[in-house]
Amino acid sequence: MTAPTAQPTQTEAQPLGLPPKLARGTLRVVPLGGLGEVGRNMAVLEIDGKLLVIDCGVLFPEDHQPGVDLILPDFSYIADRLDDVVAVVLTHGHEDHIGAVPFLLRLRPDIPLVGSTLTLAFVEAKLKEHRIQPYTLAVSEGQVEQLGPFECEFVAVNHSIPDALAVAVRTSAGTVLHTGDFKMDQLPLDGRITDLRAFARLGERGVDLFMVDSTNAEVPGFTTAEREITPVLDRVFATAQRRLIVASFASHVHRVQQVLDTAHKHGRKVAFVGRSMVRNMGVAADLGYLQVPKGVLVDLKQVDDLPDAKVVLMCTGSQGEPMAALSRMANHDHRVQVGPGDTVVLASSLIPGNENAVYRVINGLMRLGATVVHSGNARVHVSGHASAGELLYCYNIVKPKNAMPVHGEVRHLHANADLAVKTGVPRERVLITDCGTVVDLRDGRAKITGQVPCGYVYVDGSSVGSITDADLKDRRILGDEGFISVFAVVDSSTGKVVAGPEVHARGVAEDTSTLQSIVPRVADALAQAVAQASQGGGGVDTHQLQQVVRRVVGRWAGTSLRRRPMIIPVVVEA
């Protein structure tokens, strides 16, 4: 729901055209994802003919996008200018910020990747599967790097993954501070807090555009500390009768650390389940970000030899992803067979759009007899994003000239914008934008100047970008309404139907006799169409005849069946 004080933005009030040619000395900011959605985060900064990319993530599909594996940012805006990209700066290692990097590097493999040690390690492991050897530059908080015309200073921020960074980008047109995903946990598990002193120092120097994480902007107060989860996990482990199955994001190192420590306390062994979980935790352990208690970790193959009361399975699938380990367990399609007495912990919050998928998994697990603990009935997860109270602190510390909420649905962006206004940022200098909206910064003023094409790019199996919204619409119709196919052969000289019409249906809950009632109507319509074509002196156009069949069957299905199935007519000449 839109915040009551929010006003229509330029992008909402009227359609925007293409932006003007970028004037020299002006900084252009174009978000290609992450606005109006939770995921697919990517922003492009441009000045003096050079481009800097901040993050390059994926969005996970919803129920109305059947068959889609991932959704990528639309690279078409920069596709013919990849040689001008000086670097891709990655704020942290979550999939919604790094997942699209392999697809961008397919277009130009030598684009330098800049990020923290853990972030780059996660990306490199992912790129190895795509057989891409990247150019990387590891940075840490306080470090300053000159990337073409962009001077980037990196700032430590606390998130639900170690080694997250904000980035301040200085240019001749002004300074942009991009928070990435962050929160202000004052007692983080790794002792690494958000560096508010650096935020204040940057604010004193002057921040011309503040790009702020909006995901929790609607939530009042402060985000709960990660440490508050440990006692809850301890109680769950103490009361579990048989196996414990804990699901989280494959990159949530902090949560996995808590599970390992709690398992060690209760004398249980832990096995990682899921390719990405095994890969990422192996990387984190090798780099020292994950401390594995001695003797706790075992291979999944060893689990069958252990008593159920001594087993913890750490797996993926907390968002109901259909191919993830937990979903397959719920569907009885995994080597791990969930049963009565097992306890499943979903150690994550619901990402908007995933609710139905997650509830299906919960119901499936409970149907198998498992006890399911989730954020709805226990505090087994806390958010990785700053709530409204923390955002107010940041606005007051930074005191930006212009603010641009990022990372969140429209309601989150509006809530974040209202917070900026409350702290003194003029309403006209708070920009609520959409993916593809062009923002130009010059002389301390940020303005919306246009819109570039920016659609969804779907990954479907091995195909990237081949699936369109029209294809997804067809899939939804097939799934919801079924299809009716009609085959007929027409003698072009006599106008008679010499074979058929044959009517077949799938996914339409009607018996054969009902479907046969349409056959005479199709035959009559075809004969009449052929006769009219002959009288006009033209030949038989099979495409037109197929449209005749589609209209006749469509009207019949709408009135008789109260359905709108996909209709596939095939008419050939004898």
N, C-alpha and C positions, 0 to 999 in steps of 0.2 A: 504494500500500500504506500502510495506516495506521501511523503511527509507534508503536513498541512501548510508549512510556510514556504515550501518549494515552489518556484515559479517555472513556467514553461521555458525550456532551453531553446537555443536557436535551432538545434537539430530536430526538436519536437515541433516547433512552431511552423516551420516551413522547410521544404526540401532544399538541400544544399547542392550546389553545383561543384564542378571540379575546382580545386584551389588555383590561385594565380601562380605564375612562375615565382619561385622562391628568390626573394631579393638577397643580395649579398649582405652578410652581417646579421641575418635573421635566422633564428633557430626554429626549425619545424619539428613538431612532435606528432606522430601518427600511430595510435594504438591499432594493432591488427588483431587483437583478441583480448579477452579478460574484462571487457566492459559489457554489462548487461548479462553476464554469465559468470559462473564460478569455474575457472579453468581457461586453458588456451591462452595463457598470458604472454603477450609479446608487444613491445613498443619499439618504434623506429625513430631515432633522432637524426636530423640532417642539418648540416651547416656547411657552407662553402664547398658544396659538391661532394661531401663525404657523409657516410651513414654509420650510425652506431645502433646496434640492436640490443635491447635489454630484455632478456628472457625469451624463451621459444618453447612453449609448452603445448600440451594436448588437452582436449576436452573429451570426457567419456560420454558415450551416447546414452540417450534416454529411450524409453519404451517406444516412442513414436519414430525412432530411427532404426528399424529392424535390420539386422545383418551387418551394421556398421561396427567396426572394431574401435576406431579412434577418429577424432575430428581435429584437423590441423588448422593453424592460422592460414590465411590466404596470402601466399607469397607473391602474388602477381604484381603488387605495388613495387616490389624491389627486384623482381625476376630478371629484368633487363639491366639492372644496375648492381649486380652482385660484386663486380670488381671495385665498386665504391665503398663496400662494407669494410670498415677498418677492424671491427671485432664484434663478437657476441658476448655481452656481459651476462653472466648467470648469477642470480641473487642467491639461489639455494637449490638443493637437489631433488625437490618433489617433481613428480611427473607433469604436473600442470605448469611447470616452469622449464623443464628440460626435455620433455618427451618428444618434441618435434624437431630437436636438433639433428637427428640422423636424416630426416627428410629435407632439411635445409642444406645440410652438407652434401647430400646427393647432387645438388645443383652446383655447389662450389666447395670441394672438400678442404680447401686450404684456408677457409675463413678462421681466423684465430678465435679460440674460446678462452674467456677470462672468467675466473671464479675462484672460490676457496678450494682447498685441497680435497675435501670430501666431495664437494659438488662435482669437481672435474673427474674424480675417481669414479663416481656413479655414471657420469656421461661417457667416459672412456670405456667402461665395461659394457655399456649399451652399444656404443659405436663398434666395438669389437665384433658383436653379432652381425652388424651390417658391413663388416669388413672395411671400415673407414679408420684410418690413422690420423687423428686430428692434431692440429697445432694448438698447444695450450699454454696459458700463462697463469700460474697459481698466484693468488694474491691473498693478503690477510688484512685485518682491520688496521686502519691508520696508514696503509700503503697508498701512494699516489702514483698513477701511471698516465703517461701521455699517449693517447690512442688517436693518431691523426690530429684533428683540431679539437679533440675532446680531452680535457684533463679530468681523469676520474679518481676520486678519493673514496675509499671503501670504509664503511662504518659497521661495527659489530651490531647485530640485532639478534634478539632472542626469538626463536620460533620452535616448532615441534620437530625440528631436525637440527643437528649441530651445524656449526660453521655457516650460518646464514649471514648475509651482508646486505646493507643498504648501499646505495651508490650516489655520490654527489658528482654531477657532471658540470664542469665549468667550461664555458665557451665565451667567445667575444660578444655574444648576444645576451649573456646572463647565465645564472646557475640554476640547474634543475636538481632537486633532491628526490630520489625515488626510493621509497622505503622497502620495496619488495614486500614479502609477507613477514609480519612481525607482531610481537606482543611485548609486554613489559613485566614478565615474570621476575619478581625480585629474589626468588630462591630457586633458580633453575638447577636442574640435576647436574649439569656440567659446570656450573658456576659462572657461566658467560652471560652477562646481562646486556640489554640494549644500552648502547653508549649514548645516554642523553647529554653527556658533556660535549660530545662531538656534535650532536644535533644543535645544542645551544651555540657552540662556536660557529657552526655554519650559519645559524640564524643571525648572529652578530655581524658576520661578513655580508649577509644578504642572500636570501633564497628567493629567486624570482618566480619559480614554479615548483610547488610541492605536490608530488604525485604520491598519494597516500592510500594504503591498503584499506578497503572499505568492508571487508567480509563480515565483521562483527559490529559495524557502526550502529546497528539498531539495538544492540545489547547494552543496557545501562551498566554503569559501574566498571569493575575491573575483572579481567579474565582470571579464573581460578588457577592457582599454582599447580604445576605438574606433580609436586611432592604429595599433594592431597590424594592422589590416586593410589599410592602405595599401600596405605592401610586398607583400602577397599579390596585391592587385589589380594592382600594378605588374608582377609576374611573369606574371600571366595576360595582361595587355595586351601584354607584350613577346613572348610566344610565340604569340599568336592569329594564324592565317593569313589569315582573311577577316573577316567582320563579327563584332562583339561585341554580344551582346544581354544586358543586365543587368536583372534583375527585382527590384523591392523594393516595399515599401509606398509608396503614392502620397504619404504625408506624411513619409517618412523623409528629411528635408532633409540630415542629416549624410551619409548614404550617397550621395545624389545629388551632394553637394559633392565627395566623394572621387572619384566617377566622372568628374566634370567636370575636376577637377585632373589626374587620371591620363591622361585622354584628351588634354588639352592638352599634357602632357609627351610623349606618344607621337605627336603630330601627327594625332590623329583628331578628327572632327566628331561631335557628339552631337545626336540628335533624340529628343524626348520622344514616347512612344507611349501612348495611353490618355487618355481625357477627364479623369479625376481627376488623373493625373500632370501633364498640361499645365496644368490649373487651379491646382493647389496650388503647383507650382514657379513659375508666373507670379506668384502672390501672394507667395511667399517671396522671390523676386528683387526685386520691387517694394519690399518692406519692408526689404531689406538683409540678410535672414537667409541668402540664397544668393548667393554671389559667383561670377558667371559670367565665366570668362576671355574676353577679347575674341576674337571670331571663332570660338569653339568651337561655339556653339549654332546649329543649322540647323533648318529646317522639315522635316517628314517627307517632303514632296513633293520636296525637293531631294536626298534620299538616293540615288535611282535614278541621278542624274548623277555620283555620286562612286564612286571605286574601293572595292571591298568592304573592302580593308585599311585604309581611312581612316574607317570608319563605326562608331559606337557607337549602339545603340538602347536608350534607358532606358525601361522599360515596367513595367506593373503585372502582377500574376498570380503572385506568388511563393508564394501559398498554394493554388495550384491552382484558384482561382475559375473556374467554367466559362465565364463571359462575359468574363473579363479577357483582355488582349491575348496573354499568353504561352500560355494554354490554347488560344486560337484558333489561334495559330501551330502548336502541337503537333498540332492537329487539321486542319491545312492549310485553315483557314477564316479567313485573314487576308491582307491585301494583302502583308504581309511573309512571304515564303516561305523557311522555314529549310531549309538543305541542307548537304551535306558541306563540311567546312572551317569552318563557323560555330561560334562558341563562345558558349554560354549560361551566364550566371552567375546563380544564385539567391542573392541577397544578403539572406537572411533565415533565421531559424530556423523550425522547424516548430511551428506552434500545435497543441496537442493536439486531435485530432479531424480534422485536415487531412492526416494522413500519406498515406492512400490516394490522395487527389486529387493531392497533390504528386508522388507516385511515378508516377502515371499520366502526368502532364505530362512528367516526366523521361524515362520510357520512350518516350513519343511523340516527343520531340525527338531522342533517340538513334536511334530507328528511322529518322528522316529524315537521319541522318548527322552530327548535331551533337555536339560535345563539351560535356558539361554539368558545370559546376563548382558544387558546393553545399556546405552546411555539413558534410555527411558525409565529404567528401574534401578539403576545404581550408577554411582559416579566412577565409571571405568574409563572415562575420557574427558579431557579438557581441551578447549580450542587452542589452536596455535596463533590466533589472531587477536589484535588489540580491540578491546571493547570501547564504548563511548568515552568513559572516563580517561582511559589511556590516550585516546586520540585528542581529547581536549588538552591534555598535558602537552602533547607534541605540537599542536597548533600554537599554544601559548609560548612554548620554548622557541620554536622556529620563527614564528611571526612572518609567514611568507607574504609576498606581494600578490601572488596568484595561487590558487589551489585547484587541483584536478584530481578528484577521487578516482581511484582505479580498483581493479580486482573485486568484482561483486556484481550482483544483479542490480537492476534499476533501483529497487527500493533501498538497497545498501548504498548506492551512489548518492541518492537524495538525502539519506540520513547523514552520511558523511559530509555532504555539502552544507547541511544545516549546522553541523558542529563547527565547521570553518567560519560560517557567518556569525555564530554566537561568540566566537573568540575575536571578532573584529575584522575579518577579511571581508571587503565589500562584496555584496551579493553579485554584482556584475563582474567580479574577478574570480568567481568560483564557477568553474566550467564543468557541467555535467555533459559528458560526451558519449559517443557510441563507437563501436569498432569501425575504423575507417575514417572517423572524423579528424580533420586536419586542424591542428592548433599551432599558430605562429607566435613566437615570443620575440619582442623587440622593444628596446627602451623601457624595460621593466613592465611591459603590458602583454598579457597573453590573450589572444583572440581566436575564435573559431573562424576559419577562412574558407572552408570547403569540405568536401567529402570525396574519398576515393573508393572504388569498388572493393568490397571486402566481404566475401561470402564464406560459407563453410566448405572445407575441403575434406571429403570423407575417405577414410582408409577402410577398404573392404577386402579382406584377404590380402592378395598381392597387388590389388589395384589401388592406386592413389589418384583421387580426383576424377575418376571415371564415373562414379555414381553421382547422380544429380538429385535434386529435391523431387523431380518428377518420378525418378526411379523409386524413391522412398515412398512416394504417394501410391505408386502401383503396388509396392509390397504391403502397404497398410491395407489397401483395398483387398488384395488377395488374402491377407490374414483375417480381415474382419468380415468380408462379404463373399469370399470364394470367387470362382469364375465359371462362365458358361462358354463353351466353344461350339461353333456351328460350322459344318463343312457341307459345301454344295458344289455340284458341277452343272454348268449352264451351257446349253447348245446355243451358240451365238446366232445361228441362222434361223432357228425356229423360236427361240426365246423360252424354250421349255427347260425345266430342271430335269436333267437326265440321271442325276445321282444325288441322293440326299433329299432335303437337308437332314443331316445327322446332328443331333444335339447331345452334347456330353457336358457334365457338370462335376465340379469338385468343390467341396466346402459349402455347397448349397443344400440345405436340409429339406430336400424334396425328393419324392420317389420318381421313378422313370416315367410313369404314366402322366404325371403332372407336367413334366418337361415336354412330353410328346404333344401336348395340346398346342404348342407354339409352332409345330412343324407346318401345318397348312398355311398359317399366316405368313411365314417366311417364304414358302413356295409361291404364294400369290403375289407378295411384294416383289420378289425377284422377277417373276414373269411380267408384271406390269412395268417394272423399270427397264427390262430388256426391250419390251414393245415400244416404249416411249423413245428409247434410244434409236431403234430402227426407224421409227416414223420421222425422227429428226435427221435421218441420213447419216448418223454417226455410228461408229462401231461400239461394241460392248466394252465398257471401262470397268474392269474387275474391282478397281479401288472404290469406285462409286457404288458398285453393287455390295461391297463389304460394308460401306457406310449405311446402306439401306437395311442390311441385316442387323447391324448394330442398333439402329434406331428402333426397329420393330421389336427386337428382343429386349432392349432396354426399357421401352414403354411397358411391355408385358411384365417384366420382372418387377418394375416399380409399382404397378397396380396390383398384380396378382400375388407377388411374394413379399411386397413391402421391403425389398432389398435393392441394393445397387451393386451387383457383382461386376467384376471385370468381364467384358464380353470380347471374345476373340473370334471374329468371323474369318473364314477362309472360303473364297469363291474362285473357282478356276473355270476356264473355257474348255469346252469339249472340241 
